[in-house]
């Protein structure tokens, strides 16, 4: 039985959520909080597996409450709200940055699809290891060498695949890359398409790099640019330095598909790229990461022990698609250190072995 606590100032919403969550018998709502003040003591009392969190509440709002929970009694949090989530706001991603694992709109009674999605997401997040957010832990995660960036890149492209819980790790990496980072960074983040514009705005607020959404027209990749898929399309590299948005059929149930992106990079860049697989569930991206590794590219997975959800990176490591695992901050340090060290040399782009040596040193 999965134990859930709901935090929402609307008694009607709490009643609806309870009915929806308990509909199939494997989820039990064990407690309720009507505001942020009640949330922490109720969590400490009931010890739920998952907390559903509204955003707009009197007193501490949902964001403030998430931060308070993660600093006192960490638990997997799913933001479930009917307000202020949509293509024009980054509130959902701000919630993830503070410690929530995912967000979604409140389900409507009668909409079987939205009700089933809520239950599925609660099941997916239950039991996910979460950690106390303290300044000491944050400082410890940022240890490692950092370097200023010269102009010439040691690799031509960085590709990142990210799933549930991954936006926080993506933010950690991008915040560490300087404005003159010498390679494009292309990202596939699994999320509902209606949030893709909000995600781009959220990332732009965090990074010095230029964030660009790629549509159907071919786009020339430039150093210091972050590339995201446009509306409901795959990202694909038909040749080096050029990426397009491709509205073809979903691959293994995903559009955009991380595997479609990473396989195209393997074919066009070979060893001259870095592939990174972050927090998530399922296997999207593992096949593509394996294709990149087979060409000699360096392939990294977020350390499952530090990822918000370690299922996908753990599977990538077990299958051999990822050559090694690092926490998100150390992945960023690796990219910065590799570029700083290698760009001072007038040699060809580095091999997996040369970059791997820098990983080991860090």
C-alpha positions, 0 to 999 in steps of 0.5 A: 500500500502506497501512503500519500499525504495531500497538501491543498488549501481547498477541501474540495480538491483534497476530497477529489484527490483522495477519491482519485488516488484510492480508486484502484486500492493500492494507494491510501491517503493517510493524511491531509494538510490545509496549508504549508504550516500544517505540512511538516508536522503532518508529514512527521506524524504520518510518514507518507511515501509521497506528498502531493503539493498545491502551489497557491495556498495562504501562508507559506505557498507551495514553493516555500512549503517544498523548501521547508519540507526538504530541509526538515523531513524530506519525502518525494513530492509531486506538485499537483495544482490547478493554478499557474501551471502552463506554457507561460510559467516556470513555477513547476520547474522552480518547484523541482529546483527546490526539491519536488520530483515532478509536477502535473495539473490537477485531474478532473473527475470524469477524465479517466486519462488524467486520473490514471496519470496521477496514480501512475506518477504517485506509484513511480515516485513512491519509495524514491530516495530523497535527501535532506537539503542542507547547505553542507550537503550542497557545498559538498556536492560542489567540490572539484576543480573549476577552470576559466574557459578558453575559446577552443573546445575539446569536443564539438557537442554535449548531449543531455537526456533527462527524465523525471527529476532531471530538471534540477540536475540539468540546472546544476550543469548549466549553471556551472558552464560559463558564457563562453563555453566552447560547444553547443549543449543539446537537451531532451527533457521528457515532459508534457509538450505544453511545458516546453516553452516554460522550460526554455524560459526557466533554463534561460533564467539560470544560465549565461548560455543562449537557450534556443528551441529548434523547430522544423527548419535546420538550425546551425549549432553555435558554441555557447548555445543550449538547444531544446526540441520545439513543439512535440518533435524529435531533435535530429542531426542530419550532419555535423553542426546542423540540427532539425526538429522532426515531427515523425512518429514517437520512438518507443513511446517518446517524442521527443526521444533521447535515443533518436537524438543520441543515435543521430549524434553517434552517426554524425559526430562519432567520438567528438561528442559527450553523451550524458544521461540524467535522472529518470525512469524507463529506458529512453536514451539508453540505446542512443547512449550505447550507440555513442559509446560504440563510436568512442564518445565519452558517455556519462550517467548521473550517479544513481545514489545522487539522482532524484530518480536513479532508475534510468542512469542505473540501467545505463550503467548496468548495460554498459551504455554509460562508461561511468557515473558522477553526480550532476555537479561533478559532470559539470566540473568534468566538462569545464575541466576537460575543455580548459585542459584540452583547448590549450593544446593544438591536437585533434578532439580528445578520445574517450580515454583522454576525457575519461582520464580527466573524469578519474582525476576529478 
